[in-house]
Amino acid sequence: MERSFERLTVWQKSRQLVKLVYQLISRFPYEEKYGLADQLRRAVISISSNLAEGSGRVSYKEKAHFCEIAYGSMMEVSCQLILAVDLGFLSEEEINVPQSLIDELDRQLCAFRRHLVNKAGEPS
């Protein structure tokens, strides 16, 4: 049985980001397992998880709130990828694809949130 969140393009894209980030994390040094790698794992999973949780809420205001949380987690992932480059765990080239996907998700999440806020009848 397909859940409503599984039909969301933004949720499907967030799954792609999870896979990319996990592939990159596998290249981190072992001693980073509980540092930046753990933070990245939590943040990237939070994006799709909050979209899913929001889809289960009744009010559009609540749905928009979980969309905002997902957006914040996505910005956290973007920042942490940059920090991974700064720390020498990844190269600039290695983060180009996930950062491009984040740019795409940024546009989609903003549009989705606007849609939800309009449905809720609140000013965006």
N, C-alpha and C positions, 0 to 999 in steps of 0.2 A: 504494500500500500504506500503510495507516494504521499508525503506530507506537503502542506502548502508551501513551506519554505523551500522545498526542493525544486519548486518551479521558478523561484526567483533567480534571475540571471546573476544578480549581485552575489547571491549565496554560492552559486556554482563557481563564479570567478574567485570567491574567497577560498574555496576548496583548492583551486589551482595554486593560489598563493601559499597555502599550507604546505603543499607538496614541494614547491620551489624552496621555501624557507627550510624545511626539514632536510632537503638535499644539501643546502648550503651549510647548515649546522653540522652535518656529518663531517665536514672538513675542519671544524674547530678543534683546537688542541683539547686533549682529554681533561686537563685541569679546568677548562671552561664549562664542563658539563653542568655545574651547579651555579654558574655565573650568568654571563650574557646569553649563553645558549638556552638556559632554562627560562630566562625572561622572554626571549624571542619566541620560544615554544608557547608559553602561556599567552602572550599577546596575539600571536597569529591565530591561535585556536579560538581566542575570544571573539574575533571578528565574526566567523561563521556561527559560533555558538550564540552570540547575542542577536544575530539576525534570526536564527531559529527560535530563540526564546521570545523575541518580540512578535514573531508571527503567531505565537500562541496566545497573545494578549487580546483582550476584547476591544479596548478603546484604541482609536487611532493615536491619541496622545501617548499612550503607553508604547505603542508600536514605534512611534517616532523617537521616544526616549531610548529604546534599545538600539535603534539605528544610530543615534548619537554616541552611545557607548561603543558600538562597533567601529564607528569612525575614529573615536579616540584611540582605540586599540590599533587601528590601522596606522595612525600617525606614530604611535609608539614603535611599531614594527619598522616603519621607514627610518625613524631616528636610530634605532638599534642596528639596522643594516649599515648606516653611515658610520656608527661607532665601531662596528666590526671591521670596517675598512681602516678607520683611524688606528685601531689596535693591531692591524696587520693580520687579522684572521681571514679576511677576504680582500679581493681586489675590486677596484672600481668597476671593471668589466663584469665581474661576477654578480654584482648587484643591479646591473642595468635592466635585466629582464624582470626581476621582481619589482624594481622601482617603477618600471613602465606599467606593470600590472596594477600597482598601487595607484598610479595616476588615473588609470581607467576606472578602478574601483572608486576613487575619489569622486569622479564625475557621476558615476552611477548611484553611489550612496547619497550624495547631495540631492540628486533628482528624486530618489526614492523618499528621502526625508521630506522634501518639499511636498511631494504627493501626499504623504501621510498627514502632514501638518494642514494642508488644504482640506483634506477629508475631515480632519478634526475641527475645522472651522476656526483655526487660530492664526494669528499673524506669524509669518515666518521670519 
